[in-house]
Amino acid sequence: IPDIYTGVSGKDIPYRGWSITNYVDVQGFDYLTMINGSTSYSCYYDAAKNPLGTMVSQTYDKVPEQAKYVRISNDSAAISKLSIKGGRFVIVSKNGGEFRRLFYFVVSLNDVM
């Protein structure tokens, strides 16, 4: 969505030259990783689309437990190259011991722009 960004408030703010994604479903993911998004201007939302706070890191950002959605903002030229991956830790067993392995699922950009 062109000429809009969001921040801590989770509200759309008109701003020429920036863009924001639609609501991206992140329910069930433990972590998100993104390329070409801005963490300070990207916000998690609950199922009712109430803001929960911004992303902290572009790599292995912990998805809040109550999060259903995320919206990511950045300069329009950068966001046109946006890449998002959602990860989930799965406990697997090897030689009788348990450990956590992170599996990634790529979020389709057709769903977010």
C-alpha positions, 0 to 999 in steps of 0.5 A, a space after each residue: 500500500 503506497 504512501 503509508 507507514 506504521 510504527 509503535 502506535 500501529 496506526 497508518 500514517 501518510 508519508 510519501 515515498 514509503 509503503 506498507 504491506 497488508 496484514 500478514 498472518 504470522 500465527 503459529 510462527 515463533 520467529 520472523 526474519 525479513 530483508 528490506 523491511 524496517 523494524 521500527 516501522 513494522 508492527 505486530 497485531 492481535 486477531 482484532 488488529 490491535 497493535 502489540 508493538 514493533 519488530 525488534 530485529 530483522 533476524 530471528 525476531 520473536 513473534 509475540 504470543 498473542 500476534 496474529 498479524 504483522 505489517 511491514 513498512 519501508 521506503 517504497 523502493 526497498 519494500 518492493 524487494 521485501 522478503 519475509 520468512 516465518 520460523 517455527 521451533 519443532 522439538 525433534 529427537 536424535 539419539 534419545 536426546 531432544 533438541 529444538 530445530 528451527 524450520 522456515 516457511 516463506 511467506 508469499 509476497 503475493 499475499 502481502 502487497 
